[in-house]
Amino acid sequence: MDTNSNSKNKIGVLLVGHGSRLPYGKDIISQIAEIYKEKTDYHVAVGFMNMSKPSIPSAINHLANIGVKKIVVTPVFLAPGVHTTQDIPQILELTDIHLKHNHQENSEHNHSHKHNEDVEEILFKGEIIYTEPLGADERIANIIKDRVDDAL
C-alpha cells in the first residue's frame, strides 16, 4: 500500500499558460510554478499552449518520464474561453470536457493563434484531470486590494 508521501510522488501538476513571443509571460508562469512548488509535495511543471516552450505535450511527457501516474492540469487563465474549453483540451487529447462555464460553445473564435508547430505526441498513459481556470476568487480580489492600497 502506498504511503501518503509515495502517493504524492505519483501526482504531477501542470500549470498551463497561453504563451507569448515576449519572455515575461513565460517568466510569470514559471515564477508562479516556483512559488507553488514551495507549497506542495507534487511534481510541478509548466507548459504553454503556443509560442513558448515547453509545449503542453512536452511538459506532460516530462512528468511521465519522472514517474507520475496522474496529472492535474490547471490553466493559469482568469476566465473560461475558447482556449480553456476547446484548444487546451484538444492538445491534451481530452474529448469529454464539460467545464461549468462553457459559454463559448457556440461563439466563433475570431483571433488566430498559431499553435506550437511540431508538437510532440503525448506519451503519458495515466489519468489527466483538467481544472477550470482561476475565475473570480476572493484571493485575486485581495491581491488587487493590496496593489491599490500600496499605490495610494
C-alpha positions as MATLAB code, in Angstrom:
seq = 'MDTNSNSKNKIGVLLVGHGSRLPYGKDIISQIAEIYKEKTDYHVAVGFMNMSKPSIPSAINHLANIGVKKIVVTPVFLAPGVHTTQDIPQILELTDIHLKHNHQENSEHNHSHKHNEDVEEILFKGEIIYTEPLGADERIANIIKDRVDDAL';
ca = [
       0.000    0.000    0.000;
       1.287    3.478   -0.877;
       2.034    5.881    1.911;
       0.706    9.399    1.549;
       4.189   10.592    0.552;
       4.533    7.900   -2.115;
       1.075    8.742   -3.465;
       2.061   12.404   -3.809;
       5.188   11.364   -5.730;
       2.923    9.789   -8.346;
       0.953   13.012   -8.909;
       2.061   15.814  -11.196;
       0.636   19.292  -11.574;
       0.895   21.077  -14.906;
       0.326   24.826  -14.943;
      -0.624   25.885  -18.465;
      -0.029   29.356  -19.820;
      -1.015   30.876  -23.128;
       2.493   31.517  -24.395;
       3.921   34.657  -25.960;
       6.699   35.876  -28.211;
       7.698   38.124  -25.313;
       9.583   36.499  -22.428;
       7.714   37.985  -19.473;
       4.608   35.816  -19.964;
       6.704   32.673  -19.629;
       8.613   34.221  -16.728;
       5.421   34.939  -14.760;
       4.028   31.411  -15.200;
       7.429   29.971  -14.235;
       7.563   32.182  -11.135;
       4.058   31.096  -10.133;
       5.152   27.471  -10.568;
       8.197   28.030   -8.342;
       6.025   29.594   -5.628;
       3.553   26.717   -5.910;
       6.362   24.128   -5.705;
       7.255   25.515   -2.278;
       3.678   24.862   -1.115;
       3.265   21.280   -2.320;
       4.899   17.880   -2.484;
       3.597   17.216   -6.009;
       5.832   17.320   -9.070;
       5.154   20.667  -10.788;
       5.774   21.597  -14.419;
       4.735   24.373  -16.783;
       3.589   24.080  -20.377;
       2.384   26.561  -22.936;
      -0.441   26.421  -25.427;
       1.582   28.132  -28.145;
       4.690   30.179  -28.951;
       6.574   29.480  -25.673;
       8.381   26.320  -24.674;
       7.910   23.791  -23.274;
       4.746   22.828  -25.104;
       1.918   21.150  -23.197;
       2.779   17.693  -24.635;
       6.464   18.164  -23.795;
       5.625   19.096  -20.188;
       3.215   16.136  -19.879;
       5.905   13.791  -21.206;
       8.435   15.240  -18.753;
       6.101   14.447  -15.853;
       5.508   10.956  -17.272;
       9.266   10.384  -17.515;
       9.723   11.118  -13.807;
       7.094    8.527  -12.953;
       3.839   10.340  -12.260;
       0.651    8.339  -12.800;
      -1.872   11.181  -12.526;
      -1.547   14.761  -13.786;
      -3.727   17.670  -12.721;
      -3.690   20.311  -15.467;
      -4.612   23.828  -14.383;
      -4.884   26.619  -16.944;
      -3.411   29.810  -15.487;
      -6.076   31.932  -17.179;
      -8.621   34.127  -15.408;
     -11.750   33.179  -17.307;
     -13.090   30.287  -19.358;
     -12.910   30.850  -23.081;
     -12.042   29.118  -26.317;
      -8.502   28.350  -25.186;
      -9.531   26.733  -21.899;
     -12.644   24.974  -23.146;
     -11.505   23.872  -26.613;
      -7.853   24.455  -27.529;
      -6.130   23.113  -24.408;
      -8.431   20.077  -24.034;
      -7.774   19.302  -27.713;
      -3.996   19.477  -27.159;
      -4.445   17.204  -24.114;
      -6.481   14.829  -26.287;
      -9.391   15.072  -23.845;
     -12.651   14.512  -25.670;
     -15.182   14.812  -22.865;
     -14.542   18.158  -21.205;
     -17.547   19.930  -19.736;
     -16.457   22.941  -17.753;
     -19.211   24.663  -15.800;
     -18.788   27.963  -17.595;
     -18.571   26.693  -21.164;
     -20.467   29.680  -22.537;
     -18.229   29.952  -25.594;
     -19.654   26.758  -27.091;
     -21.460   28.413  -29.985;
     -19.348   31.530  -30.418;
     -16.670   31.942  -33.031;
     -13.004   32.241  -32.222;
     -12.082   35.259  -34.331;
      -8.455   35.887  -33.452;
      -5.942   33.463  -34.822;
      -3.251   31.686  -32.874;
      -0.572   29.519  -34.313;
      -0.329   26.537  -32.018;
       3.083   25.004  -31.409;
       4.346   23.525  -34.636;
       5.996   20.127  -34.481;
       4.129   19.372  -31.278;
       5.303   16.104  -29.896;
       2.951   13.252  -29.197;
       1.714   12.833  -25.631;
       3.161    9.530  -24.435;
       1.582    9.656  -20.954;
      -0.895    6.835  -20.391;
      -2.086    7.787  -16.896;
      -5.014    9.891  -15.731;
      -5.295   13.575  -16.666;
      -7.558   15.765  -14.552;
      -8.322   19.145  -16.108;
      -9.417   22.010  -13.851;
     -11.200   25.243  -14.562;
      -9.234   28.485  -14.928;
      -8.703   30.676  -11.859;
     -12.025   32.505  -12.073;
     -13.482   35.126   -9.771;
     -11.790   34.340   -6.497;
     -11.594   36.382   -3.313;
      -7.833   35.787   -3.200;
      -7.427   37.576   -6.544;
      -9.542   40.467   -5.253;
      -7.241   40.612   -2.211;
      -4.219   40.961   -4.497;
      -5.961   43.840   -6.318;
      -6.815   45.464   -2.988;
      -3.177   45.194   -1.859;
      -1.926   46.701   -5.124;
      -4.361   49.627   -4.891;
      -3.550   50.214   -1.206;
       0.184   50.123   -1.962;
      -0.283   52.626   -4.795;
      -2.036   55.158   -2.553;
];
